[in-house]
Amino acid sequence: MSQPDLCPACGAANDCTLADPRTADRACWCFGVSIDPAVLEALPDELRNAACLCPRCAQVEAQLQAAKRPIA
């Protein structure tokens, strides 16, 4: 059984704000990125839609870093 705060692909913390009751009223980091559908399709059926992937497994770390950079 998957845990909502752990990545179903690697088991690391997924930093999902929705999985934490203290931050469930905030948008998750995944709302601001584009995850390649092929990444999701590569997951076994039983792991899909069970919990957020972590940024590394979702292959969006570069997108998150770009979003943190100040606009010059």
PDB file of N, CA, C and O in Angstrom, chain B, residues numbered from 101:
ATOM      1  N   MET B 101       0.850  -1.184   0.000  1.00  0.00           N
ATOM      2  CA  MET B 101       0.000   0.000   0.000  1.00  0.00           C
ATOM      3  C   MET B 101       0.893   1.243   0.000  1.00  0.00           C
ATOM      4  O   MET B 101       1.868   1.315   0.747  1.00  0.00           O
ATOM      5  N   SER B 102       0.554   2.209  -0.834  1.00  0.00           N
ATOM      6  CA  SER B 102       1.366   3.418  -0.923  1.00  0.00           C
ATOM      7  C   SER B 102       0.994   4.408   0.175  1.00  0.00           C
ATOM      8  O   SER B 102      -0.113   4.390   0.712  1.00  0.00           O
ATOM      9  N   GLN B 103       1.952   5.268   0.486  1.00  0.00           N
ATOM     10  CA  GLN B 103       1.713   6.335   1.451  1.00  0.00           C
ATOM     11  C   GLN B 103       1.641   7.635   0.671  1.00  0.00           C
ATOM     12  O   GLN B 103       2.463   7.845  -0.221  1.00  0.00           O
ATOM     13  N   PRO B 104       0.698   8.513   0.964  1.00  0.00           N
ATOM     14  CA  PRO B 104       0.517   9.734   0.178  1.00  0.00           C
ATOM     15  C   PRO B 104       1.700  10.695   0.221  1.00  0.00           C
ATOM     16  O   PRO B 104       1.833  11.543  -0.662  1.00  0.00           O
ATOM     17  N   ASP B 105       2.565  10.577   1.237  1.00  0.00           N
ATOM     18  CA  ASP B 105       3.699  11.490   1.341  1.00  0.00           C
ATOM     19  C   ASP B 105       4.994  10.914   0.781  1.00  0.00           C
ATOM     20  O   ASP B 105       6.044  11.549   0.866  1.00  0.00           O
ATOM     21  N   LEU B 106       4.924   9.700   0.201  1.00  0.00           N
ATOM     22  CA  LEU B 106       6.106   9.060  -0.365  1.00  0.00           C
ATOM     23  C   LEU B 106       5.927   8.819  -1.862  1.00  0.00           C
ATOM     24  O   LEU B 106       4.836   8.493  -2.330  1.00  0.00           O
ATOM     25  N   CYS B 107       7.003   8.983  -2.586  1.00  0.00           N
ATOM     26  CA  CYS B 107       7.003   8.751  -4.025  1.00  0.00           C
ATOM     27  C   CYS B 107       6.750   7.269  -4.291  1.00  0.00           C
ATOM     28  O   CYS B 107       7.440   6.418  -3.730  1.00  0.00           O
ATOM     29  N   PRO B 108       5.768   6.946  -5.138  1.00  0.00           N
ATOM     30  CA  PRO B 108       5.503   5.531  -5.410  1.00  0.00           C
ATOM     31  C   PRO B 108       6.604   4.866  -6.239  1.00  0.00           C
ATOM     32  O   PRO B 108       6.678   3.638  -6.287  1.00  0.00           O
ATOM     33  N   ALA B 109       7.450   5.652  -6.884  1.00  0.00           N
ATOM     34  CA  ALA B 109       8.510   5.082  -7.717  1.00  0.00           C
ATOM     35  C   ALA B 109       9.762   4.740  -6.924  1.00  0.00           C
ATOM     36  O   ALA B 109      10.348   3.675  -7.117  1.00  0.00           O
ATOM     37  N   CYS B 110      10.184   5.652  -6.016  1.00  0.00           N
ATOM     38  CA  CYS B 110      11.451   5.421  -5.300  1.00  0.00           C
ATOM     39  C   CYS B 110      11.301   5.327  -3.787  1.00  0.00           C
ATOM     40  O   CYS B 110      12.228   4.877  -3.112  1.00  0.00           O
ATOM     41  N   GLY B 111      10.167   5.736  -3.236  1.00  0.00           N
ATOM     42  CA  GLY B 111       9.942   5.663  -1.798  1.00  0.00           C
ATOM     43  C   GLY B 111      10.432   6.856  -1.004  1.00  0.00           C
ATOM     44  O   GLY B 111      10.275   6.894   0.216  1.00  0.00           O
ATOM     45  N   ALA B 112      11.037   7.853  -1.693  1.00  0.00           N
ATOM     46  CA  ALA B 112      11.505   9.063  -1.007  1.00  0.00           C
ATOM     47  C   ALA B 112      10.323  10.000  -0.725  1.00  0.00           C
ATOM     48  O   ALA B 112       9.241   9.840  -1.289  1.00  0.00           O
ATOM     49  N   ALA B 113      10.548  10.961   0.142  1.00  0.00           N
ATOM     50  CA  ALA B 113       9.524  11.981   0.404  1.00  0.00           C
ATOM     51  C   ALA B 113       9.210  12.706  -0.894  1.00  0.00           C
ATOM     52  O   ALA B 113      10.117  13.079  -1.637  1.00  0.00           O
ATOM     53  N   ASN B 114       7.920  12.906  -1.169  1.00  0.00           N
ATOM     54  CA  ASN B 114       7.532  13.542  -2.427  1.00  0.00           C
ATOM     55  C   ASN B 114       7.236  15.036  -2.280  1.00  0.00           C
ATOM     56  O   ASN B 114       6.937  15.704  -3.270  1.00  0.00           O
ATOM     57  N   ASP B 115       7.316  15.562  -1.074  1.00  0.00           N
ATOM     58  CA  ASP B 115       7.076  16.988  -0.805  1.00  0.00           C
ATOM     59  C   ASP B 115       5.685  17.449  -1.236  1.00  0.00           C
ATOM     60  O   ASP B 115       5.499  18.618  -1.575  1.00  0.00           O
ATOM     61  N   CYS B 116       4.715  16.548  -1.228  1.00  0.00           N
ATOM     62  CA  CYS B 116       3.346  16.889  -1.603  1.00  0.00           C
ATOM     63  C   CYS B 116       2.684  17.662  -0.467  1.00  0.00           C
ATOM     64  O   CYS B 116       2.539  17.141   0.639  1.00  0.00           O
ATOM     65  N   THR B 117       2.282  18.902  -0.736  1.00  0.00           N
ATOM     66  CA  THR B 117       1.628  19.700   0.304  1.00  0.00           C
ATOM     67  C   THR B 117       0.239  19.155   0.629  1.00  0.00           C
ATOM     68  O   THR B 117      -0.245  19.321   1.749  1.00  0.00           O
ATOM     69  N   LEU B 118      -0.394  18.513  -0.331  1.00  0.00           N
ATOM     70  CA  LEU B 118      -1.738  17.982  -0.102  1.00  0.00           C
ATOM     71  C   LEU B 118      -1.725  16.761   0.815  1.00  0.00           C
ATOM     72  O   LEU B 118      -2.736  16.453   1.446  1.00  0.00           O
ATOM     73  N   ALA B 119      -0.599  16.066   0.893  1.00  0.00           N
ATOM     74  CA  ALA B 119      -0.491  14.875   1.733  1.00  0.00           C
ATOM     75  C   ALA B 119      -0.246  15.215   3.196  1.00  0.00           C
ATOM     76  O   ALA B 119      -0.371  14.349   4.062  1.00  0.00           O
ATOM     77  N   ASP B 120       0.098  16.455   3.478  1.00  0.00           N
ATOM     78  CA  ASP B 120       0.397  16.888   4.841  1.00  0.00           C
ATOM     79  C   ASP B 120      -0.754  17.757   5.338  1.00  0.00           C
ATOM     80  O   ASP B 120      -1.001  18.823   4.772  1.00  0.00           O
ATOM     81  N   PRO B 121      -1.459  17.332   6.375  1.00  0.00           N
ATOM     82  CA  PRO B 121      -2.604  18.114   6.869  1.00  0.00           C
ATOM     83  C   PRO B 121      -2.242  19.556   7.228  1.00  0.00           C
ATOM     84  O   PRO B 121      -3.098  20.439   7.173  1.00  0.00           O
ATOM     85  N   ARG B 122      -0.978  19.801   7.595  1.00  0.00           N
ATOM     86  CA  ARG B 122      -0.559  21.157   7.966  1.00  0.00           C
ATOM     87  C   ARG B 122      -0.476  22.089   6.762  1.00  0.00           C
ATOM     88  O   ARG B 122      -0.566  23.307   6.912  1.00  0.00           O
ATOM     89  N   THR B 123      -0.305  21.520   5.563  1.00  0.00           N
ATOM     90  CA  THR B 123      -0.148  22.347   4.356  1.00  0.00           C
ATOM     91  C   THR B 123      -1.168  21.995   3.274  1.00  0.00           C
ATOM     92  O   THR B 123      -1.036  22.438   2.133  1.00  0.00           O
ATOM     93  N   ALA B 124      -2.174  21.210   3.619  1.00  0.00           N
ATOM     94  CA  ALA B 124      -3.143  20.717   2.628  1.00  0.00           C
ATOM     95  C   ALA B 124      -3.933  21.826   1.945  1.00  0.00           C
ATOM     96  O   ALA B 124      -4.560  21.590   0.912  1.00  0.00           O
ATOM     97  N   ASP B 125      -3.913  23.039   2.511  1.00  0.00           N
ATOM     98  CA  ASP B 125      -4.642  24.144   1.887  1.00  0.00           C
ATOM     99  C   ASP B 125      -3.796  24.880   0.839  1.00  0.00           C
ATOM    100  O   ASP B 125      -4.265  25.837   0.224  1.00  0.00           O
ATOM    101  N   ARG B 126      -2.555  24.434   0.638  1.00  0.00           N
ATOM    102  CA  ARG B 126      -1.661  25.057  -0.350  1.00  0.00           C
ATOM    103  C   ARG B 126      -1.572  24.192  -1.603  1.00  0.00           C
ATOM    104  O   ARG B 126      -1.741  22.975  -1.540  1.00  0.00           O
ATOM    105  N   ALA B 127      -1.307  24.827  -2.730  1.00  0.00           N
ATOM    106  CA  ALA B 127      -1.124  24.084  -3.977  1.00  0.00           C
ATOM    107  C   ALA B 127       0.171  23.285  -3.916  1.00  0.00           C
ATOM    108  O   ALA B 127       1.178  23.756  -3.387  1.00  0.00           O
ATOM    109  N   CYS B 128       0.137  22.097  -4.451  1.00  0.00           N
ATOM    110  CA  CYS B 128       1.329  21.241  -4.494  1.00  0.00           C
ATOM    111  C   CYS B 128       2.288  21.765  -5.559  1.00  0.00           C
ATOM    112  O   CYS B 128       1.867  22.421  -6.511  1.00  0.00           O
ATOM    113  N   TRP B 129       3.577  21.473  -5.394  1.00  0.00           N
ATOM    114  CA  TRP B 129       4.593  21.869  -6.374  1.00  0.00           C
ATOM    115  C   TRP B 129       4.252  21.338  -7.762  1.00  0.00           C
ATOM    116  O   TRP B 129       4.587  21.963  -8.768  1.00  0.00           O
ATOM    117  N   CYS B 130       3.586  20.189  -7.816  1.00  0.00           N
ATOM    118  CA  CYS B 130       3.304  19.564  -9.117  1.00  0.00           C
ATOM    119  C   CYS B 130       2.304  20.368  -9.947  1.00  0.00           C
ATOM    120  O   CYS B 130       2.208  20.161 -11.156  1.00  0.00           O
ATOM    121  N   PHE B 131       1.555  21.284  -9.318  1.00  0.00           N
ATOM    122  CA  PHE B 131       0.586  22.095 -10.053  1.00  0.00           C
ATOM    123  C   PHE B 131       1.276  23.083 -10.990  1.00  0.00           C
ATOM    124  O   PHE B 131       0.662  23.558 -11.946  1.00  0.00           O
ATOM    125  N   GLY B 132       2.543  23.397 -10.726  1.00  0.00           N
ATOM    126  CA  GLY B 132       3.255  24.405 -11.508  1.00  0.00           C
ATOM    127  C   GLY B 132       4.259  23.854 -12.500  1.00  0.00           C
ATOM    128  O   GLY B 132       5.065  24.611 -13.043  1.00  0.00           O
ATOM    129  N   VAL B 133       4.229  22.547 -12.751  1.00  0.00           N
ATOM    130  CA  VAL B 133       5.176  21.942 -13.684  1.00  0.00           C
ATOM    131  C   VAL B 133       4.438  21.097 -14.710  1.00  0.00           C
ATOM    132  O   VAL B 133       3.249  20.811 -14.566  1.00  0.00           O
ATOM    133  N   SER B 134       5.157  20.708 -15.734  1.00  0.00           N
ATOM    134  CA  SER B 134       4.625  19.813 -16.758  1.00  0.00           C
ATOM    135  C   SER B 134       5.341  18.482 -16.651  1.00  0.00           C
ATOM    136  O   SER B 134       6.546  18.396 -16.890  1.00  0.00           O
ATOM    137  N   ILE B 135       4.605  17.449 -16.293  1.00  0.00           N
ATOM    138  CA  ILE B 135       5.183  16.107 -16.194  1.00  0.00           C
ATOM    139  C   ILE B 135       4.898  15.377 -17.498  1.00  0.00           C
ATOM    140  O   ILE B 135       3.754  15.299 -17.947  1.00  0.00           O
ATOM    141  N   ASP B 136       5.948  14.847 -18.091  1.00  0.00           N
ATOM    142  CA  ASP B 136       5.826  14.107 -19.340  1.00  0.00           C
ATOM    143  C   ASP B 136       4.902  12.905 -19.120  1.00  0.00           C
ATOM    144  O   ASP B 136       5.150  12.108 -18.215  1.00  0.00           O
ATOM    145  N   PRO B 137       3.850  12.758 -19.918  1.00  0.00           N
ATOM    146  CA  PRO B 137       2.945  11.615 -19.752  1.00  0.00           C
ATOM    147  C   PRO B 137       3.670  10.269 -19.815  1.00  0.00           C
ATOM    148  O   PRO B 137       3.218   9.304 -19.199  1.00  0.00           O
ATOM    149  N   ALA B 138       4.778  10.187 -20.542  1.00  0.00           N
ATOM    150  CA  ALA B 138       5.530   8.930 -20.634  1.00  0.00           C
ATOM    151  C   ALA B 138       6.093   8.524 -19.270  1.00  0.00           C
ATOM    152  O   ALA B 138       6.226   7.335 -18.981  1.00  0.00           O
ATOM    153  N   VAL B 139       6.425   9.514 -18.430  1.00  0.00           N
ATOM    154  CA  VAL B 139       6.930   9.224 -17.086  1.00  0.00           C
ATOM    155  C   VAL B 139       5.837   8.531 -16.278  1.00  0.00           C
ATOM    156  O   VAL B 139       6.101   7.553 -15.579  1.00  0.00           O
ATOM    157  N   LEU B 140       4.617   9.037 -16.375  1.00  0.00           N
ATOM    158  CA  LEU B 140       3.497   8.447 -15.637  1.00  0.00           C
ATOM    159  C   LEU B 140       3.128   7.085 -16.203  1.00  0.00           C
ATOM    160  O   LEU B 140       2.819   6.161 -15.450  1.00  0.00           O
ATOM    161  N   GLU B 141       3.158   6.954 -17.512  1.00  0.00           N
ATOM    162  CA  GLU B 141       2.815   5.681 -18.154  1.00  0.00           C
ATOM    163  C   GLU B 141       3.833   4.590 -17.838  1.00  0.00           C
ATOM    164  O   GLU B 141       3.510   3.405 -17.921  1.00  0.00           O
ATOM    165  N   ALA B 142       5.055   4.971 -17.479  1.00  0.00           N
ATOM    166  CA  ALA B 142       6.090   3.999 -17.150  1.00  0.00           C
ATOM    167  C   ALA B 142       5.865   3.352 -15.781  1.00  0.00           C
ATOM    168  O   ALA B 142       6.447   2.311 -15.477  1.00  0.00           O
ATOM    169  N   LEU B 143       5.021   3.971 -14.963  1.00  0.00           N
ATOM    170  CA  LEU B 143       4.714   3.393 -13.651  1.00  0.00           C
ATOM    171  C   LEU B 143       3.803   2.179 -13.810  1.00  0.00           C
ATOM    172  O   LEU B 143       2.935   2.175 -14.683  1.00  0.00           O
ATOM    173  N   PRO B 144       3.984   1.164 -12.994  1.00  0.00           N
ATOM    174  CA  PRO B 144       3.036   0.050 -13.010  1.00  0.00           C
ATOM    175  C   PRO B 144       1.631   0.555 -12.676  1.00  0.00           C
ATOM    176  O   PRO B 144       1.482   1.516 -11.921  1.00  0.00           O
ATOM    177  N   ASP B 145       0.621  -0.074 -13.222  1.00  0.00           N
ATOM    178  CA  ASP B 145      -0.771   0.362 -13.019  1.00  0.00           C
ATOM    179  C   ASP B 145      -1.119   0.575 -11.554  1.00  0.00           C
ATOM    180  O   ASP B 145      -1.815   1.531 -11.214  1.00  0.00           O
ATOM    181  N   GLU B 146      -0.637  -0.317 -10.677  1.00  0.00           N
ATOM    182  CA  GLU B 146      -1.020  -0.227  -9.267  1.00  0.00           C
ATOM    183  C   GLU B 146      -0.388   0.974  -8.556  1.00  0.00           C
ATOM    184  O   GLU B 146      -0.819   1.330  -7.459  1.00  0.00           O
ATOM    185  N   LEU B 147       0.621   1.600  -9.160  1.00  0.00           N
ATOM    186  CA  LEU B 147       1.258   2.771  -8.549  1.00  0.00           C
ATOM    187  C   LEU B 147       0.739   4.092  -9.113  1.00  0.00           C
ATOM    188  O   LEU B 147       0.976   5.147  -8.524  1.00  0.00           O
ATOM    189  N   ARG B 148       0.046   4.051 -10.227  1.00  0.00           N
ATOM    190  CA  ARG B 148      -0.476   5.286 -10.827  1.00  0.00           C
ATOM    191  C   ARG B 148      -1.616   5.846  -9.995  1.00  0.00           C
ATOM    192  O   ARG B 148      -2.456   5.103  -9.489  1.00  0.00           O
ATOM    193  N   ASN B 149      -1.635   7.152  -9.862  1.00  0.00           N
ATOM    194  CA  ASN B 149      -2.686   7.867  -9.131  1.00  0.00           C
ATOM    195  C   ASN B 149      -2.783   7.459  -7.666  1.00  0.00           C
ATOM    196  O   ASN B 149      -3.823   7.655  -7.038  1.00  0.00           O
ATOM    197  N   ALA B 150      -1.704   6.891  -7.114  1.00  0.00           N
ATOM    198  CA  ALA B 150      -1.705   6.494  -5.714  1.00  0.00           C
ATOM    199  C   ALA B 150      -1.103   7.583  -4.832  1.00  0.00           C
ATOM    200  O   ALA B 150      -1.546   7.787  -3.701  1.00  0.00           O
ATOM    201  N   ALA B 151      -0.091   8.282  -5.350  1.00  0.00           N
ATOM    202  CA  ALA B 151       0.587   9.347  -4.613  1.00  0.00           C
ATOM    203  C   ALA B 151       1.418  10.139  -5.603  1.00  0.00           C
ATOM    204  O   ALA B 151       1.705   9.665  -6.703  1.00  0.00           O
ATOM    205  N   CYS B 152       1.805  11.348  -5.212  1.00  0.00           N
ATOM    206  CA  CYS B 152       2.664  12.164  -6.075  1.00  0.00           C
ATOM    207  C   CYS B 152       4.039  11.522  -6.219  1.00  0.00           C
ATOM    208  O   CYS B 152       4.567  10.931  -5.276  1.00  0.00           O
ATOM    209  N   LEU B 153       4.598  11.646  -7.393  1.00  0.00           N
ATOM    210  CA  LEU B 153       5.996  11.310  -7.589  1.00  0.00           C
ATOM    211  C   LEU B 153       6.831  12.386  -6.910  1.00  0.00           C
ATOM    212  O   LEU B 153       6.339  13.491  -6.679  1.00  0.00           O
ATOM    213  N   CYS B 154       8.074  12.086  -6.589  1.00  0.00           N
ATOM    214  CA  CYS B 154       8.974  13.127  -6.110  1.00  0.00           C
ATOM    215  C   CYS B 154       9.465  13.906  -7.342  1.00  0.00           C
ATOM    216  O   CYS B 154       9.373  13.393  -8.457  1.00  0.00           O
ATOM    217  N   PRO B 155       9.982  15.123  -7.169  1.00  0.00           N
ATOM    218  CA  PRO B 155      10.444  15.902  -8.320  1.00  0.00           C
ATOM    219  C   PRO B 155      11.481  15.175  -9.166  1.00  0.00           C
ATOM    220  O   PRO B 155      11.492  15.326 -10.387  1.00  0.00           O
ATOM    221  N   ARG B 156      12.359  14.384  -8.534  1.00  0.00           N
ATOM    222  CA  ARG B 156      13.383  13.673  -9.295  1.00  0.00           C
ATOM    223  C   ARG B 156      12.753  12.619 -10.196  1.00  0.00           C
ATOM    224  O   ARG B 156      13.071  12.557 -11.383  1.00  0.00           O
ATOM    225  N   CYS B 157      11.871  11.796  -9.656  1.00  0.00           N
ATOM    226  CA  CYS B 157      11.230  10.750 -10.458  1.00  0.00           C
ATOM    227  C   CYS B 157      10.277  11.341 -11.500  1.00  0.00           C
ATOM    228  O   CYS B 157      10.080  10.761 -12.568  1.00  0.00           O
ATOM    229  N   ALA B 158       9.691  12.490 -11.185  1.00  0.00           N
ATOM    230  CA  ALA B 158       8.822  13.160 -12.154  1.00  0.00           C
ATOM    231  C   ALA B 158       9.626  13.858 -13.245  1.00  0.00           C
ATOM    232  O   ALA B 158       9.069  14.319 -14.241  1.00  0.00           O
ATOM    233  N   GLN B 159      10.943  13.930 -13.047  1.00  0.00           N
ATOM    234  CA  GLN B 159      11.867  14.547 -13.994  1.00  0.00           C
ATOM    235  C   GLN B 159      11.539  16.029 -14.239  1.00  0.00           C
ATOM    236  O   GLN B 159      11.522  16.502 -15.375  1.00  0.00           O
ATOM    237  N   VAL B 160      11.281  16.738 -13.136  1.00  0.00           N
ATOM    238  CA  VAL B 160      10.924  18.154 -13.237  1.00  0.00           C
ATOM    239  C   VAL B 160      11.813  19.050 -12.373  1.00  0.00           C
ATOM    240  O   VAL B 160      11.478  20.213 -12.150  1.00  0.00           O
ATOM    241  N   GLU B 161      12.926  18.533 -11.890  1.00  0.00           N
ATOM    242  CA  GLU B 161      13.790  19.342 -11.023  1.00  0.00           C
ATOM    243  C   GLU B 161      14.236  20.634 -11.707  1.00  0.00           C
ATOM    244  O   GLU B 161      14.282  21.683 -11.065  1.00  0.00           O
ATOM    245  N   ALA B 162      14.563  20.575 -12.988  1.00  0.00           N
ATOM    246  CA  ALA B 162      14.991  21.786 -13.708  1.00  0.00           C
ATOM    247  C   ALA B 162      13.866  22.808 -13.772  1.00  0.00           C
ATOM    248  O   ALA B 162      14.114  24.007 -13.640  1.00  0.00           O
ATOM    249  N   GLN B 163      12.638  22.352 -13.971  1.00  0.00           N
ATOM    250  CA  GLN B 163      11.491  23.269 -14.007  1.00  0.00           C
ATOM    251  C   GLN B 163      11.307  23.967 -12.662  1.00  0.00           C
ATOM    252  O   GLN B 163      11.023  25.164 -12.608  1.00  0.00           O
ATOM    253  N   LEU B 164      11.470  23.216 -11.587  1.00  0.00           N
ATOM    254  CA  LEU B 164      11.299  23.802 -10.253  1.00  0.00           C
ATOM    255  C   LEU B 164      12.403  24.814  -9.962  1.00  0.00           C
ATOM    256  O   LEU B 164      12.139  25.866  -9.381  1.00  0.00           O
ATOM    257  N   GLN B 165      13.635  24.506 -10.360  1.00  0.00           N
ATOM    258  CA  GLN B 165      14.736  25.443 -10.147  1.00  0.00           C
ATOM    259  C   GLN B 165      14.525  26.715 -10.959  1.00  0.00           C
ATOM    260  O   GLN B 165      14.790  27.813 -10.468  1.00  0.00           O
ATOM    261  N   ALA B 166      14.055  26.581 -12.186  1.00  0.00           N
ATOM    262  CA  ALA B 166      13.799  27.752 -13.038  1.00  0.00           C
ATOM    263  C   ALA B 166      12.710  28.626 -12.430  1.00  0.00           C
ATOM    264  O   ALA B 166      12.780  29.852 -12.516  1.00  0.00           O
ATOM    265  N   ALA B 167      11.716  28.014 -11.822  1.00  0.00           N
ATOM    266  CA  ALA B 167      10.621  28.773 -11.217  1.00  0.00           C
ATOM    267  C   ALA B 167      11.084  29.564  -9.994  1.00  0.00           C
ATOM    268  O   ALA B 167      10.476  30.575  -9.644  1.00  0.00           O
ATOM    269  N   LYS B 168      12.162  29.109  -9.340  1.00  0.00           N
ATOM    270  CA  LYS B 168      12.675  29.790  -8.145  1.00  0.00           C
ATOM    271  C   LYS B 168      13.583  30.956  -8.483  1.00  0.00           C
ATOM    272  O   LYS B 168      13.822  31.817  -7.636  1.00  0.00           O
ATOM    273  N   ARG B 169      14.094  31.001  -9.711  1.00  0.00           N
ATOM    274  CA  ARG B 169      15.027  32.074 -10.099  1.00  0.00           C
ATOM    275  C   ARG B 169      14.285  33.407 -10.210  1.00  0.00           C
ATOM    276  O   ARG B 169      13.180  33.462 -10.751  1.00  0.00           O
ATOM    277  N   PRO B 170      14.885  34.464  -9.706  1.00  0.00           N
ATOM    278  CA  PRO B 170      14.252  35.785  -9.848  1.00  0.00           C
ATOM    279  C   PRO B 170      14.279  36.240 -11.300  1.00  0.00           C
ATOM    280  O   PRO B 170      15.222  35.957 -12.039  1.00  0.00           O
ATOM    281  N   ILE B 171      13.247  36.938 -11.687  1.00  0.00           N
ATOM    282  CA  ILE B 171      13.189  37.486 -13.056  1.00  0.00           C
ATOM    283  C   ILE B 171      14.019  38.750 -13.091  1.00  0.00           C
ATOM    284  O   ILE B 171      13.804  39.662 -12.292  1.00  0.00           O
ATOM    285  N   ALA B 172      14.967  38.811 -14.011  1.00  0.00           N
ATOM    286  CA  ALA B 172      15.880  39.958 -14.087  1.00  0.00           C
ATOM    287  C   ALA B 172      15.291  41.083 -14.893  1.00  0.00           C
ATOM    288  O   ALA B 172      15.928  42.124 -15.056  1.00  0.00           O
TER     289      ALA B 172
END
